Amino acid sequence: MGGGRWFGEKVVWPVEVGGLGIRKIRLFNQALLGKWLWRFGNEVTHLWRQVIASKYGEASGGWCTRVVRGTHGCGMWKNIRKGVESFFGHVLYAAGEGFRIRFWYDPWSSPTALKDLYPAMFAITMDKSAMISDMVDYAPNGGGRSWNLRFRRAFQDWETGIFYDFFAHISSKLPRGGDDTMIWQLNRSGVFDVRSFYFSLLAAQSVSFPWKSIWCVKVPKRVAFFLWTAARGGILTIDNLVKKDLPLVNWCCLCRCEEETVDHLLIHCKYAHTLWSEVLRLFGVQWVMPKNVVSLLSAWWNWLGSHTSNVWNMVPACLMWLIWKEHNARTFEETERLVDCVKSLLLRTLFEWSRIWGFTHCHSLFNFLNSVSLSF
Ligand SMILES: [Zn+2]
């Protein structure tokens, strides 16, 4: 059997997604150290935490220490502190009194910080780095709380929609009292666990930009450029056109039942799915479709082993290119082809490209398809 496919990166994935469950020691160690970041943020009154905090100083809100500089002291905390960025990327804050949470900068009302969710509001706020507690008014005699936000100027007509949206978003999120806490977003309990952190570190490492699947695949250059643009989310699907303020109804032109995004069009659309299934059936491979184009390209590359993947590696470029051509024909020329027609075009194109690059010696499509199915 093509043993190569089981070696290399894939063995560190959990068994349920096709790996052998062997842990990467460095990442696992980082995940273990995450436990200490979690405890530092939450165990405010504990002695060990106070010792560390007085030695290195606290960063805003006291969720972590400042950056550890110099070589003095024990290297242990320095090591733990290194994992801060990936750790806090999965933390959401729950506002008690809001003394420790920055209103605009910290993610608390949603996984995205308010400054990124409402940049127009952020641009004209008076108190960019204020804590949530600074933004709350308390009615006398234990009455209710309300938001007290100050802006540098009155709103323009065109801003009122954003303004209402913003206030609708925060109106139900007034701090309720008690301690501010962290919520771990990678599991349902909201409490940090090493396992979920480890797998997120692993996923982040595996999905680096898949340049080999784009530039080392033998396909026409214009197709490689298209694939590169698609991987960067830059092809002009309707969602991207809407972002450029074009007033369009977002409706996928292939399946006509869901919104058109790059990942929908090229991977998840029913139309695309039929083509992917056909190819996987041809190669006799079981495959769970990843969420987006980048993950797909990363996982696809050399999946059958580095010596037997020549034709296989062409598939994403070829299939996505044909979908894109069909998309453009429907959008600009108002012609459309049934999926079966594109399916046979896909197989013919794979055959032609394989002949050009010398990956097959077969003279007929029929023999080529047989040779592909039989070799795995
Ligand atoms: Zn669709």
Residues whose N, C-alpha, C, O or C-beta is under 5 A from the ligand:
A	BS01	ZN	C252 L254 C255 R256 C269 K270
